[in-house]
C-alpha cells in the first residue's frame, strides 16, 4: 500500500499564518493536496505542528491519519 505524507507543520513565519490551513476556494490548502493524491494512494498521513491543527482537520480529512510534532 502506498502512503502520501503531507507536510503541513511548518511555522509559516514569512507567510504569517499556517499556509496549510489557508482557505483556497472554500477548502483549506491541505485538503486540496489530500484530494489531489487520494486516488493515487491507499493511506494519507498529514504531519502537523500542533494537536489543535489535527483536531481542526480531522472532520475535513476523515480518511487521513495525523502525526503531531511533539517537539514544540
NORBEL-V967741 format. One line per field, one symbol per residue. burial: + if it has 16 or more other C-alpha atoms within 10 Angstrom, else -. A space follows every 50 residues. Layout:
burial->???
This chain:
burial->---+++-++--------++++------+++++-+--++----+++++++- --++--+---+--+-+++----
